[in-house]
Amino acid sequence: MQKPSFLIAAGPKSYPIFLDRLHINRTWRGVLEGTQAGVRWVTLHRLPETVTHIFGPSGLFVHEPPDGLIPAYTMFAEFCSYTPIKPEFDFSSLVLVWFADSLPENVTSDLAIQINGIEWEKYAKDSYAD
C-alpha cells in the first residue's frame, strides 16, 4: 500500500511529505471525573509529552479544538520529508494533532485538509537518520 503523500510549499522551497504514522486516542480515555474545562486543560497541556511518548522527538503543530466540550477523538499524524529544513540534516518530521467528534470516512482527504497551510519550516524538526 502506498503512503499518502502531499507537497508543502514554503516560499521558494517545497517539501514533499508523506504520512508515516497515524494514531487515534479517545480524548476522554482514562478520565474518571472532572469538569469539561479541566479535561480540556489536561489534554492540551499533556500533548507535547504524549507526542514524544508515542512518536519520539518531532516537530509539533496542534489544531486547537473549538471552545466548549472537547471532541471525542484526538488524532495524531506523523509526517516526514526527506527534504530537511537545514541541509546538514537527513530529514524533517512533524506530528500534526487535531480533534474530531467522529472518525474520518476518508483519511487521505482529512489529512489533506488538516495539513493545508501548515508552515513546515516553522513547526517541523530536522533529524539525522539512525
Secondary structure, 3 states (H helix, E strand, C coil): CCCCEEEEEECCEEEEEEEEEEEEEECCCCCCCCCHHHHHHHHHHHHHHHHHHHHCCCEEEECCCCCCCCCCEEEEEEEEECCCCCCCCCEEEEEEEEEECCCCCCHHHHHHHHHCCCCHHHHCEEECCC
